[in-house]
Amino acid sequence: MSDFVRVCTTDQLPEVGAVVADFDGRRVAIVRDSYGDVHAIDDTCTHANVSLAEGEVEGRTLECWLHGSRFDLVNGEPTGLPATVPVAVHTVKIEGPDVYVALTND
């Protein structure tokens, strides 16, 4: 698992919502969706340069708190304006209670 970094435990995640992990200055939102799945996406909204982790999760979508841009947690694609540029998504592994993330180079 050399490509993966342990970021938290599942107990440290909200039932539905996000926390932020910092990878040497790169902020990543670790998000538990409405179905209980865990995702990792870059924490910065591509429209307004604010933290996505502060937004609301509905289903497998994260809504930016500032202007309402919505992003698909699986592929990072914007699903609601005003954002038109996707956010980077990262691979997540759950081993026991531990959450691991592998960063992409995007």
C-alpha positions in Angstrom: 0.0 0.0 0.0 2.9 2.4 -0.6 0.7 4.6 -2.9 -1.9 5.0 -0.1 -1.8 7.3 2.9 -3.9 6.7 6.0 -6.0 9.8 6.6 -8.5 8.9 9.3 -10.7 6.2 10.7 -14.3 5.7 9.6 -15.4 6.8 13.2 -13.8 10.2 12.5 -16.1 10.8 9.5 -19.6 12.3 10.0 -22.5 9.9 9.2 -23.1 12.0 6.0 -20.6 14.8 5.3 -16.9 15.6 4.9 -13.6 16.3 6.8 -10.4 17.7 5.4 -7.1 16.0 5.1 -3.9 17.9 4.3 -1.2 16.2 2.1 1.8 18.5 2.3 -0.4 21.5 1.5 -2.9 19.8 -0.8 -6.3 19.8 0.8 -8.5 16.8 0.2 -12.1 16.4 1.3 -12.9 12.9 2.7 -16.6 12.5 2.2 -19.1 9.9 3.4 -22.1 10.0 1.1 -25.8 9.4 1.8 -25.3 5.7 1.0 -22.4 5.2 3.5 -19.6 5.1 0.8 -16.4 7.1 1.4 -14.9 9.3 -1.4 -11.9 11.6 -1.6 -11.9 14.7 -3.8 -9.8 17.9 -3.9 -11.2 20.2 -1.3 -11.3 23.4 -3.5 -14.3 24.3 -5.6 -13.2 24.9 -9.2 -15.6 27.9 -9.5 -14.9 29.9 -6.3 -11.8 28.6 -4.7 -13.5 27.8 -1.3 -13.6 24.6 0.7 -16.0 22.0 -0.6 -15.9 20.1 2.7 -18.1 22.8 4.2 -20.8 22.0 1.7 -23.8 19.7 1.9 -23.8 16.1 0.8 -26.9 14.6 -0.9 -26.7 11.2 -2.4 -23.4 11.0 -4.2 -23.2 14.7 -4.8 -21.4 17.5 -2.8 -22.8 21.0 -3.1 -20.5 24.0 -2.6 -21.7 26.2 0.2 -20.9 29.5 -1.5 -22.6 29.5 -4.9 -24.3 26.1 -5.1 -22.0 24.4 -7.6 -22.5 20.6 -7.3 -19.9 17.9 -7.9 -20.3 14.1 -8.5 -18.3 12.4 -5.8 -17.5 9.4 -8.0 -16.0 11.2 -11.0 -15.6 14.8 -9.9 -17.8 16.2 -12.7 -19.8 19.3 -12.0 -23.5 18.4 -11.9 -24.8 21.9 -11.2 -23.7 25.4 -12.2 -21.9 27.7 -11.9 -18.9 25.3 -11.8 -18.0 23.9 -15.2 -14.6 22.3 -14.4 -14.4 19.0 -12.5 -12.5 18.4 -9.3 -9.9 15.7 -9.0 -11.0 12.5 -7.4 -8.8 10.1 -5.5 -8.9 6.3 -4.8 -10.0 5.3 -1.4 -9.4 2.1 0.4 -11.0 1.1 3.7 -9.1 -1.5 5.8 -10.8 -2.3 9.1 -11.5 1.1 10.6 -8.8 2.9 8.6 -9.4 5.1 5.6 -6.5 5.3 3.0 -6.3 7.7 0.1 -4.0 7.6 -3.0 -3.6 11.0 -4.6 -3.8 11.5 -8.3 -1.4 13.9 -10.0 -4.1 16.1 -11.4 
